[in-house]
C-alpha cells in the first residue's frame, strides 16, 4: 500500500510540475502585465533631453510579443528612435522584438518632456 501511495504522489507531483512549467498553471499574460519605466539618461541632443524607455513583464513566465504602446511625438525628436526596435503607426510604437521573459526591452528617444507610454496591446508567447 505504501508503494502505491508513493507512486500516486510521484505521479501527481510530476503532473503539477509539468502543468506549471508550461505556463498553464498561470493565467495568460496580457497588456496589464507589461510595466513601462521612463528615465532621463543625462544626455542632451539638439537641446532636448534623452529618455530611456524600459518595458518588462516581470510576472510572465515567457516572452511577450505584439507590444504596442501609445507614444505620440516620440518620433519628432532630434535623435531618431532605433528603427530595429520600434516601428511607428500614427502615434503608436510597435515593438519589433518580444520582451524577453525575466528581462526587459529598452529604447531611447529625445523630447522636451517625458512621454507617457500606455500599453495598448501585448500577448504572451506561451
Secondary structure, 3 states (H helix, E strand, C coil): CHHHHHHHHHHHHHHHHHHHHCCCCCCCCCHHHCEEEEEEEEEEECCEEEEEEEEECCCCCCCEEEEEEECCCHHHCCCCCCCCCEEEECCEEEECCCECCCCEEEEEEEECCCCCCCEEEEEECC
